[in-house]
Amino acid sequence: MNTPTTLRHYLQFKDFTADEYAYLFERAALIKHKFKTYERYQPLVDRTLAMIFEKASTRTRVSFEAGMYQMGGSVVHLTTGDSQLGRSEPIEDTARVISRMVDLVMIRTFEQSKIERFAAHSRVPVINGLTNEFHPCQILADLFTWLEHRGRRADGTLDPGALRGITVAWVGDGNNMAHTWLQAAQILGFRVHISTPRGYEVNPAVAGVPRGDFWQVFDDPMEACRGADLVTTDVWTSMGFEAENEARQKAFAAWRVTPAMMAQAKPEALFMHCLPAHRGEEVDAEVIDGPQSVVWDEAENRMHVQKALMEYLLLGKL
């Protein structure tokens, strides 16, 4: 076992290298196999994860909490209502205190700057459970899910190299998911087709990626999906933008993922959605409940990749 010699955080997808992602996919596959075969695996005994939620969550809370317990650790759950974060304590002070009492911190909050400030004053690894700008754990799960279904070697093991050269079509809001897809494409060598309504484009400066050959913008979502290996979307109105809901409903009307849109992708293309989904808005029921959809595997895989992530941040490569 190689215990990490330097403190590492996971705040954006670009925080890790392609080799590190290959390792995480391998570990996630092993950890998932142990889970499915009821093999006890508890490398994080006596380790404690603090989960801090400024944004409500279902999948993030269950996946991190269940995952940490399964790995032998324990969990402390905090919200702004039951911590000093809701009483104007500087986030730097919160970080200094909490990181003296736990081994790992996961934060789900609004501005990326908050989690950056927390990490800068933390003694332990900090994981981004979601911010307005990025959602790295979700994209980690999405890529792992694609490899499970379409990226296996002849012996059945996952081949991270299979991601190189594929095309991902992002249809909808230029949000935290879209920004994170761009970072993933740059690191892992695949292409992203982005199609958003005017006024809701991705921001390359936020994503921290240059305009390059690995991503392309399409006005027509049908064209964005043409030849794609994966079509993916998100709700039209993300948490924190509820006041814009009516305007967004009108602006995004042509960006619903339909069976006709999926027909433009490759026949073997998959459909993903980070959930929760609104059938009849950003995706038709025939798509999300259809044979190309892998959203339930995708949701479950949040837990498996996050278990691998927590193991790596605390124990290094095994």
CORVENPE-V717808 format. One line per field, one symbol per residue. ss: DSSP state (a for helix, b for strand, c for the rest). phi: phi as a letter, one per 20 degrees, with the letter a starting at -180 (. if undefined). burial: b if it has 9 or more other C-alpha atoms within 8 Angstrom, else e. Layout:
ss: ???
phi: ???
burial: ???
This chain:
ss: cccccccccbccaaaccaaaaaaaaaaaaaaaaaaacccccccccccbbbbbbcccccaaaaaaaaaaaacccbbbbbbaaacaaaacccaaaaaaaacccccbbbbbcccaaaaaaaaaccccbbbbbbcccccaaaaaaaaaaaaaaacbcccccbcaaaacccbbbbbccccaaaaaaaaaaaaaccbbbbbccccccccaaaacccccccbbbcccaaaaaccccbbbbccccccccaaaaaaaaaacaaacbcaaaaaacccccbbbbcccccbcccbcaaaaccccbcaaaaaaaaaaaaaaaaaaaaaccc
phi: .dfgecfddcdbfffdeffffgffffffffffffffdlefbcfdgmecdedddddfbdffffffffffffeneccddccffcbfgecmfgfffgfffffedcdacdccbefggfffffffdeecfddeeqcgebbffffgfffffffgeccdffenffdgffffnfcddddpfedfffgffffffffdnddcddccffncffdgfffmcffbfebbdcfeffffefmfebdbbbgfcfgodgfegfffgffegedffdgfffffffgefddcbfmfddgndfbfgfefdefeecfffgfffgffffffffgffedmfd
burial: eeebeeeebbbbbeeeeeeebbebbbbbbebbebbeeeeebbebeebbbbbbbbeeeeebbbbbbbbbbbbbbbbeebbbeebbbbeebebbbbbbebbeebbbbbbbbbbbebbbbbbebbebbbbbbbbbbbbbbbbbbbebbbbbeebbeeeeebbbebbeebbbbbbbbbbbbbbbbbbbbbbbbbbbbbbbbeeebbebeebebeeeebbbebeebeebbbebbbbbbbbbbeeeeeeebeebbebbeebbbbbebbebbbeebbbbbbeebebebbbbbebbeeebbbbeebbbbbbbbbbbbbbbbbbbee
